[in-house]
Amino acid sequence: ALGVAGAVFQTITRNPLGSPDLIGFSTGAQTGILVSVLLLPGSMLSTSLASFIGGAAVGVVTYLVSLRGGFTGLRFILVGIAISSMLVSVNRWLLVRVDDDEGLGALKAVTGTLGAARWPVVTPTCLAIGVTVALTLLTARHLRVLSLGEQMATILGSPTRRVSAVLILLGTVLVAVVTMAAGPIGFVALVAPHLARLLTGAPQPPLLVSGLTGSLLLTGADLLSQLVLESMPVSVVTNAVGGLYLMVTLTVVARGRRSL
């Protein structure tokens, strides 16, 4: 789900940094969880539902704001980063206003982990992911046109804004389902499409290969956590490895440009 969502976002935005992590979805999910845990304790609003509402709300606001004045990939990313930065401040305020024990419990709640992977959670999650991925694959032909740019896609007769909205919605649902089941897990959606593109040599990340690559990344990170890092939450591992990968990639690209 994370790999497919990342491939969708990167293709639509035509930007290798186009990812649910960087447009504020994960931060919005964390805000929803913190509001549920710290401000609405004992309410009917579960942390899973709160994470979905928070992340989906950020996704909708980001799209609507970036749509004004003409939707572009760069505008979408910049709006998402701005909203994410504001929500980071909100999250920190929510954590510092409570005592240490309550803050520690809330911090654990916003850390992505596969520790709750039981069949009552896994079964509906897999069903939701399967249906959403199938719908995404049905619209994948439009991704090839959108990768040419909004102007070219319009010339070729593709309803760019409607198709982009549907695909962004499907990508958001994929990340939301994962967040509901395991909490916010960063960098898998960003890194998986890059590796899929390297493996296939394709100009755009193939959806299924990105999905399988994301699965291997998350499974490998969880195994590393259990065998080496004393069962550290998997999101801590993916954030560390993903951040390192991003720094190495940027360094290699910068050196390549200087050599040219």
N, C-alpha and C positions, 0 to 999 in steps of 0.2 A: 504493500500500500504506500509506504513512504517513498520507495524508489519510483513507482509510477507517478505519484503526485509530483515529485521533484522533476521528472522528465516533462510533465505537462507544463509546469510553471516555467521551466527554462526555455522550452520551445516557444511558448506564447510571448514571453517577455524578450526573447532573443538575447538573453543575458545569462552567462554562466553562473551568476549569483542569484538568479531568480529561484527562490526556494521558500517554502512555507516558514522556515526558520527565520529568514531575514525580513520577511514582510510582516512579521508581528503575530503570526498565528499562535506559535508556542507561548509567546509572552502573554497573549490574551487568554490562552488556556490556563496559564499559571494565575493570572488575575482572578479568573472565575473560581479556581480552586481555593485561593486565599480568601476571597469574599465568603465562600461557602463555609470554610473551616473557622475563620476568625470573626466574621460579622454575623453569620447566620447559624451558629451551632445548634444542633438538635432540630434543624428544619427538615422539611421533606426534600429539599434540594440536595441531592447527593453530589459528591465531589466529581463523579464521572459526568453527570449532567451539567454541572457547573462549568467543567472544563470545556465541554462541547459548546455551551452557550457563549463563553468568553472567547474562545477561538473563532467560532463562526461569526460572532459580532464584529471582531476585528477584520476578518476577511471581507465581510459585506461593506463595512465602512471604508476600508482601503479601496475596494473596487469602485464604490460610488464616488469617492472623492477624486480618484485618479481618472474617472470617466469624464469629469467636468473639464472642458477645454480640449477634449480629445484623448482617448485612451492610448497610451504608449507604454512599452515595457519599462523604460527607465522611470517614467512618472509613477508607475505602479510600485516599483521597488522603493523609490524615494519616499512616497507617501507611507508605505508600510514601515520603513525604517523610522520615520518621524513618529508614527503612532506607537511603534514598539518602544522607542526611547521614553515617551511619556508614560507608558504603562510600567516600564522598569522602575520609574520613580514612585508610581502608585504602589507597586509590589513591595518596594523597600519600606515605604511608609507603613503599610499594613503589618510588616514584620516587626518594625521597631516600636510600634505602639503597644505591643503585648509583652508579657513577661517571657523570660528565657525558655521555660519549659514549653509554653504554648507556641512560641516562635519556632522552637526546634521541631515540634510536631508538625507545624504548618510547612516548614522547610522540607521535611521528609515527604509530605503530601504532594509537593510540586516537583519531586524528583522522579523521573521516569524509571520504572522497574518492571521486570517480567515476573516478579514474585507472586503476583496474583493470577498467574496463568493456570486457572482451573477450568474444567470443561464447561461449567455454567457461564464463564466469561469467553472462553475460546470459541465455542460453537457459534453463538450469535455474531461474534466479531468476524469469523471466517466467512459466514454467510453474507454479511454486509459488505465485506471487502470483495468477495467474489462477484456479487451483483454490480457493485460500483465499477470494478475493473472491467467487467463485460461491457457496461455502458460506455466507458471511456474508450475501449477498443473500437466500438461501433462508430465513434466520432473521430477516430485517429486519422482518417483520410484528410480531414480538415486541418490537422496539425501540419501536414506536409505543405499545405498551401500557406498557412499562417507563418510558417518559418521563413517564407520569402519576404515578409513585411506586410504591414497593414495595407499600404497603397497597392502593392502588386496583387495581394489577395482580393482586394475590392475589384481591381481590373479583371481578374479571372472569374468574378461573379460569386465569390464566397461572402456570405453574410458575416463579416468579421466580428462585429461587436456581439451579435447574438451567439455565435459559436464560441468566442472567447469567454463570454459570461457562463455558458453551459460548462465548458471545460474547466474553468476556474472553480465553479461550483462543485464539479465532480472531484477535482483535486482537493478541495477543502473538506469535502465529506470523507475522503480517504484518510486524511490526516486527523480529522475529528474522531473517526472510529478508533484509530490507533491510540489517540490521546485518552479517549474514554476507557479503553481497556488497560493501558499501561502507563498513562501519564505522558507528559511532554518528553519526547526523545529527539534530541537535536542532531543535525549534521548528516544523518543518513539520507534524507531527501536531497541534500545538497551534493554529497559525494557520489552516491550511486549512479546518477546519470553521467557524470564525468567518466567513471570507470567503464560504464557500458559503452560509451562512445569510443574510448580507447580500445576496448576489446573487439568491437565490431568494425571500427574504422568508418562508421557512418557520420555524416555531417550533423545529424540530429540524434539524440539518444533514443534508441528503440524502446518502446514502452515495456514490453515483456522482459527484455534483457535488463532494463533498469530495475524492474520489480524483483527479478531473481537476484541481481547484484545486491539490492537493498536487503533482501532476506539473508544472504550470506554475510553481509556486513553486520547485521544485528545479531545473528546467531553467533558469529565469531566473537563479537564484543561481549556477549553474555557468557560464552565459554571462558574467555579470558578473565572475566570478572569472577566467575566461580572457581576457576582452577588456580589463579595467580593472585587475585586482588581481594581475597577473603569476602566474596559475594558482594562486592561493591555494586550499587545500582548501575544498571546498564547505561543509563543516560550520561553518567559521569564518564564512562569509558568512551562512548561515541563522541561526546563533546571534546574530550582531550585528543582523541585520534583524528577527528574531523578538523579541529583547529590546526593541528600539526600538518595535516594534508593540505589544507588551504594555504598555510604559510609557505610550504615547500613549493606548491604549484605556482603561487605568485612570484616566488624567487626565481624559479626556472623560467617563467614567462618573461620576467624583467631582464634576465641575462640573455635570453634569446633575442629580445628586441635590441639590446645594446650591441650584440654581435652583428645584427643586420645593419 
